[in-house]
Amino acid sequence: MVLNREITARIKSVLKANPQGMSITDIVAAVDINRNTAGRYLENLLVSGQVEMRQFGMAKIYTISQRVPVSAVLSISSELIMQLDKNQRIIFANEPFLSFLSVSSTDLFGKNIEYSRVLPVFEEIYSEFVDRIRNGIAGTEWSGELALKERGIIFSCRIAPIVFDNGQKGVSVILEDITERKRADEALRESEERFHTIINNMQDAYFRADGEGRVIMASPSAARLFKYGSADEMIGISAVSLYRDPELRKEIIRTLTNQGVVQDFICEAMRKDGTSFWVSMNVQFVLDAKGKVAGTDGFVRDITRRKQAEDALRESETRYRSLAEASQDLIFVIGKDETVEYVNSFAAHLIGKRPEGIVGSKRSALFPPPVSDRQKRQLTQVFSTGNPARSEDPMVIHNETRWFDHFLVPVRGKDGSVQSVLGISRDITDRKKLEERLRGSEQNFRLLAEYSIDIITRMTPKIVCTYVSPAITCLLGYAPHEITGQSIIDYIHPDDVARVRSDLKDIFAGKDARPTQFRIRHKNGDYLSFETVARVIRDPLTGRVEEFYCVSRDITERKRAEAALVKSEERFRDLINTTADIVWQTDAENHFVYVSPQVEKILGYTPGELVGRSPFEFLDPVSVKLSQFVFDTAVRTHQNILLHESRWIDRDGNVVVMESHATPVYNSDGTCAGFRGIDRDITDR
């Protein structure tokens, strides 16, 4: 129905004169039209926003609209707004829309959209855009996103049907520039993806608790560490249930309140099955948008083995300190600055002071200049070379000249440098006197003097011990008299007996002696590894073996280290060969020096084809500059870890997207020696 402007004006005039409102009956009487006609006009006025209606009981009361004119509202909006009539002529566009098109209202208003300046700006999506507008004029509302890729702009678009004052149909187009929001959303999504990737692949356990201490997020590693079926199973549990001591939460919260963070907090944790283990925790508050505490983030590392090792170390140190205090040797530790860091009671007694009166003093102040100077030369040698040193020197003790066998051993710090020197000085005065009496004739005692730090045994041809040195007590726990008269074969590991007998048979037959390795049973039942050299004493007339000596050195720790090294290398090789990722290493010139076999599955190249070449040779040109910048930045800023995404070109010319985790490697002078890293194929992610 075509609406008569005069009737429309009369209805609006009547309503303006009656601001309290009028029913449709009152309006019909005042304007002199029938009820159906009045209803159609009022409906049009309601749709166009010129009239408002409220319910009063069963009656509908109409009043003139008090709204601000639509054109005024649209003009102050920051959104881009355009209105078109049913013929697709542009009736209105607000200032932001005109500014975006770089046109004036006279350039745009009254023109069909297909022949306006809208076309060149929206050309890449023009067909879709106009179709949406036509549908809007036909009565179909639409909202969604429109992207002008060439301009790098994304709009949130709403196309809504409207009715103008004259009853004609039209459409409103509302565009909101959401480019920055989309970028922010994308950055947030990528950040969250990286966060979840890290959380899902980290070895340490992670969990987040709310303000009440309930777990609201947990990593898969947390579920594994605390013996839960999955990370989801931990959601909702009390974080207190993860601690052996329920009061621990109060201490953590108190520390967080005072310091803002808890670092390396050592405590006993409890698994779901009730078993306990030791952990190191880092905890910090999580703040909401208003800066208020909303919960806590916790990172947990299983340090059970480290704790056991520390306990074993303390026990070992206590045991060896007790042994040192009970020793009749002089035992001491000298620091780099010549300060005495430790001295046992026996050494302090010989010097004539209490241990606490010596520790912290300068070594040079304890001895006369000739002795002090000689000691300094020996200590300097150990500090500078890092090698043990041994010497025999006299000292005047209580007006008596006594001889000591000094054995100096370097004590290294975590960085491998020598931090101090451990010294063991044994009083060999009696031995020196004996040597003077038996020099040149007593070969057996010369051997004893030569190898006195190791276990020295004297045996009959039937392998029965006639003498055992005191060192056996420190190394194997037996007193010498417990072994004397016994066959040493009874203490050798059963698996090693045949080899020992075979070696002795060769030596007795006149073959050259060679070091033999075998295991000997400690008094506590454990077996320790020793390296033994045997020397035979023959009758000078008949050549028959009368007895033989063995010097045995404890190599248990060396054997363990060798076994650990082999196992470590096996684990490393297994890891390299089984991982699905590419493990690689480059030199200072960014040339591959190693590439794992998995590169052939992912990129089609064999390791040999990549070694000696730069990784940048295989990158998509777009990725080269960014990758070079990331790696150069890591070297310049000494970053520990790189998390970098790049595009590789495989042997067939296909693009393979890789995620690189790389660590710079530095020389001792601080220069970069290259990178080590792992690349993961994330093409299909």
TAPEZI-V828550 format. One record per residue. N is the residue number from 1. RES is the residue in one small letter. SS is DSSP state (helix for helix, strand for strand, loop for the rest). Layout:
# TAPEZI-V828550
n: [N	N]
res: [RES	RES]
ss: [SS	SS]
This chain:
# TAPEZI-V828550
n: [1	2	3	4	5	6	7	8	9	10	11	12	13	14	15	16	17	18	19	20	21	22	23	24	25	26	27	28	29	30	31	32	33	34	35	36	37	38	39	40	41	42	43	44	45	46	47	48	49	50	51	52	53	54	55	56	57	58	59	60	61	62	63	64	65	66	67	68	69	70	71	72	73	74	75	76	77	78	79	80	81	82	83	84	85	86	87	88	89	90	91	92	93	94	95	96	97	98	99	100	101	102	103	104	105	106	107	108	109	110	111	112	113	114	115	116	117	118	119	120	121	122	123	124	125	126	127	128	129	130	131	132	133	134	135	136	137	138	139	140	141	142	143	144	145	146	147	148	149	150	151	152	153	154	155	156	157	158	159	160	161	162	163	164	165	166	167	168	169	170	171	172	173	174	175	176	177	178	179	180	181	182	183	184	185	186	187	188	189	190	191	192	193	194	195	196	197	198	199	200	201	202	203	204	205	206	207	208	209	210	211	212	213	214	215	216	217	218	219	220	221	222	223	224	225	226	227	228	229	230	231	232	233	234	235	236	237	238	239	240	241	242	243	244	245	246	247	248	249	250	251	252	253	254	255	256	257	258	259	260	261	262	263	264	265	266	267	268	269	270	271	272	273	274	275	276	277	278	279	280	281	282	283	284	285	286	287	288	289	290	291	292	293	294	295	296	297	298	299	300	301	302	303	304	305	306	307	308	309	310	311	312	313	314	315	316	317	318	319	320	321	322	323	324	325	326	327	328	329	330	331	332	333	334	335	336	337	338	339	340	341	342	343	344	345	346	347	348	349	350	351	352	353	354	355	356	357	358	359	360	361	362	363	364	365	366	367	368	369	370	371	372	373	374	375	376	377	378	379	380	381	382	383	384	385	386	387	388	389	390	391	392	393	394	395	396	397	398	399	400	401	402	403	404	405	406	407	408	409	410	411	412	413	414	415	416	417	418	419	420	421	422	423	424	425	426	427	428	429	430	431	432	433	434	435	436	437	438	439	440	441	442	443	444	445	446	447	448	449	450	451	452	453	454	455	456	457	458	459	460	461	462	463	464	465	466	467	468	469	470	471	472	473	474	475	476	477	478	479	480	481	482	483	484	485	486	487	488	489	490	491	492	493	494	495	496	497	498	499	500	501	502	503	504	505	506	507	508	509	510	511	512	513	514	515	516	517	518	519	520	521	522	523	524	525	526	527	528	529	530	531	532	533	534	535	536	537	538	539	540	541	542	543	544	545	546	547	548	549	550	551	552	553	554	555	556	557	558	559	560	561	562	563	564	565	566	567	568	569	570	571	572	573	574	575	576	577	578	579	580	581	582	583	584	585	586	587	588	589	590	591	592	593	594	595	596	597	598	599	600	601	602	603	604	605	606	607	608	609	610	611	612	613	614	615	616	617	618	619	620	621	622	623	624	625	626	627	628	629	630	631	632	633	634	635	636	637	638	639	640	641	642	643	644	645	646	647	648	649	650	651	652	653	654	655	656	657	658	659	660	661	662	663	664	665	666	667	668	669	670	671	672	673	674	675	676	677	678	679	680	681	682	683	684	685]
res: [m	v	l	n	r	e	i	t	a	r	i	k	s	v	l	k	a	n	p	q	g	m	s	i	t	d	i	v	a	a	v	d	i	n	r	n	t	a	g	r	y	l	e	n	l	l	v	s	g	q	v	e	m	r	q	f	g	m	a	k	i	y	t	i	s	q	r	v	p	v	s	a	v	l	s	i	s	s	e	l	i	m	q	l	d	k	n	q	r	i	i	f	a	n	e	p	f	l	s	f	l	s	v	s	s	t	d	l	f	g	k	n	i	e	y	s	r	v	l	p	v	f	e	e	i	y	s	e	f	v	d	r	i	r	n	g	i	a	g	t	e	w	s	g	e	l	a	l	k	e	r	g	i	i	f	s	c	r	i	a	p	i	v	f	d	n	g	q	k	g	v	s	v	i	l	e	d	i	t	e	r	k	r	a	d	e	a	l	r	e	s	e	e	r	f	h	t	i	i	n	n	m	q	d	a	y	f	r	a	d	g	e	g	r	v	i	m	a	s	p	s	a	a	r	l	f	k	y	g	s	a	d	e	m	i	g	i	s	a	v	s	l	y	r	d	p	e	l	r	k	e	i	i	r	t	l	t	n	q	g	v	v	q	d	f	i	c	e	a	m	r	k	d	g	t	s	f	w	v	s	m	n	v	q	f	v	l	d	a	k	g	k	v	a	g	t	d	g	f	v	r	d	i	t	r	r	k	q	a	e	d	a	l	r	e	s	e	t	r	y	r	s	l	a	e	a	s	q	d	l	i	f	v	i	g	k	d	e	t	v	e	y	v	n	s	f	a	a	h	l	i	g	k	r	p	e	g	i	v	g	s	k	r	s	a	l	f	p	p	p	v	s	d	r	q	k	r	q	l	t	q	v	f	s	t	g	n	p	a	r	s	e	d	p	m	v	i	h	n	e	t	r	w	f	d	h	f	l	v	p	v	r	g	k	d	g	s	v	q	s	v	l	g	i	s	r	d	i	t	d	r	k	k	l	e	e	r	l	r	g	s	e	q	n	f	r	l	l	a	e	y	s	i	d	i	i	t	r	m	t	p	k	i	v	c	t	y	v	s	p	a	i	t	c	l	l	g	y	a	p	h	e	i	t	g	q	s	i	i	d	y	i	h	p	d	d	v	a	r	v	r	s	d	l	k	d	i	f	a	g	k	d	a	r	p	t	q	f	r	i	r	h	k	n	g	d	y	l	s	f	e	t	v	a	r	v	i	r	d	p	l	t	g	r	v	e	e	f	y	c	v	s	r	d	i	t	e	r	k	r	a	e	a	a	l	v	k	s	e	e	r	f	r	d	l	i	n	t	t	a	d	i	v	w	q	t	d	a	e	n	h	f	v	y	v	s	p	q	v	e	k	i	l	g	y	t	p	g	e	l	v	g	r	s	p	f	e	f	l	d	p	v	s	v	k	l	s	q	f	v	f	d	t	a	v	r	t	h	q	n	i	l	l	h	e	s	r	w	i	d	r	d	g	n	v	v	v	m	e	s	h	a	t	p	v	y	n	s	d	g	t	c	a	g	f	r	g	i	d	r	d	i	t	d	r]
ss: [loop	loop	loop	loop	helix	helix	helix	helix	helix	helix	helix	helix	helix	helix	helix	helix	helix	loop	loop	loop	loop	strand	strand	helix	helix	helix	helix	helix	helix	helix	helix	loop	loop	loop	helix	helix	helix	helix	helix	helix	helix	helix	helix	helix	helix	helix	helix	loop	loop	loop	strand	strand	strand	strand	strand	strand	loop	loop	strand	strand	strand	strand	strand	strand	loop	loop	loop	loop	loop	helix	helix	helix	helix	helix	helix	helix	loop	loop	loop	strand	strand	strand	strand	strand	strand	loop	loop	loop	strand	strand	strand	strand	strand	loop	helix	helix	helix	helix	helix	helix	helix	loop	loop	loop	helix	helix	helix	helix	loop	loop	loop	strand	helix	helix	helix	loop	loop	helix	helix	helix	helix	loop	helix	helix	helix	helix	helix	helix	helix	helix	helix	helix	helix	helix	helix	helix	helix	loop	loop	loop	loop	strand	strand	strand	strand	strand	strand	strand	loop	loop	loop	loop	strand	strand	strand	strand	strand	strand	strand	strand	strand	strand	strand	loop	loop	loop	loop	loop	strand	strand	strand	strand	strand	strand	strand	strand	strand	loop	helix	helix	helix	helix	helix	helix	helix	helix	helix	helix	helix	helix	helix	helix	helix	helix	helix	helix	helix	helix	helix	helix	helix	loop	loop	loop	strand	strand	strand	strand	strand	strand	loop	loop	loop	strand	strand	strand	strand	strand	loop	helix	helix	helix	helix	helix	helix	loop	loop	loop	loop	loop	helix	helix	helix	helix	loop	loop	loop	strand	helix	helix	helix	helix	strand	loop	loop	loop	loop	helix	helix	helix	helix	helix	helix	helix	helix	helix	helix	helix	helix	loop	strand	strand	strand	strand	strand	strand	strand	strand	strand	strand	loop	loop	loop	loop	loop	strand	strand	strand	strand	strand	strand	strand	strand	strand	strand	strand	strand	loop	loop	loop	loop	loop	strand	strand	strand	strand	strand	strand	strand	strand	strand	strand	loop	helix	helix	helix	helix	helix	helix	helix	helix	helix	helix	helix	helix	helix	helix	helix	helix	helix	helix	helix	helix	helix	helix	helix	loop	loop	loop	strand	strand	strand	strand	strand	strand	loop	loop	loop	strand	strand	strand	strand	strand	loop	helix	helix	helix	helix	helix	helix	helix	loop	loop	loop	helix	helix	helix	helix	loop	loop	loop	strand	helix	helix	helix	helix	loop	loop	helix	helix	helix	helix	helix	helix	helix	helix	helix	helix	helix	helix	helix	helix	helix	helix	helix	loop	loop	loop	strand	strand	strand	strand	strand	strand	strand	strand	strand	loop	loop	strand	strand	strand	strand	strand	strand	strand	strand	strand	strand	strand	strand	strand	loop	loop	loop	loop	loop	strand	strand	strand	strand	strand	strand	strand	strand	strand	strand	loop	helix	helix	helix	helix	helix	helix	helix	helix	helix	helix	loop	loop	loop	loop	helix	helix	helix	helix	helix	helix	helix	helix	loop	loop	loop	loop	strand	strand	strand	strand	strand	loop	loop	loop	loop	strand	strand	strand	strand	strand	loop	loop	helix	helix	helix	helix	helix	helix	loop	loop	loop	helix	helix	helix	helix	loop	loop	loop	strand	helix	helix	helix	helix	strand	loop	helix	helix	helix	helix	helix	helix	helix	helix	helix	helix	helix	helix	helix	helix	helix	loop	loop	loop	loop	loop	loop	loop	strand	strand	strand	strand	strand	strand	loop	loop	loop	loop	loop	strand	strand	strand	strand	strand	strand	strand	strand	strand	strand	strand	strand	loop	loop	loop	loop	loop	loop	strand	strand	strand	strand	strand	strand	strand	strand	strand	strand	loop	helix	helix	helix	helix	helix	helix	helix	helix	helix	helix	helix	helix	helix	helix	helix	helix	helix	helix	helix	helix	helix	helix	helix	loop	loop	loop	strand	strand	strand	strand	strand	loop	loop	loop	loop	strand	strand	strand	strand	strand	loop	loop	helix	helix	helix	helix	helix	helix	loop	loop	loop	helix	helix	helix	helix	loop	loop	loop	strand	helix	helix	helix	helix	strand	loop	helix	helix	helix	helix	helix	helix	helix	helix	helix	helix	helix	helix	helix	helix	helix	helix	helix	loop	loop	loop	loop	strand	strand	strand	strand	strand	strand	strand	strand	loop	loop	loop	loop	loop	strand	strand	strand	strand	strand	strand	strand	strand	strand	strand	strand	strand	loop	loop	loop	loop	loop	strand	strand	strand	strand	strand	strand	strand	strand	strand	strand	loop	loop	loop	loop]
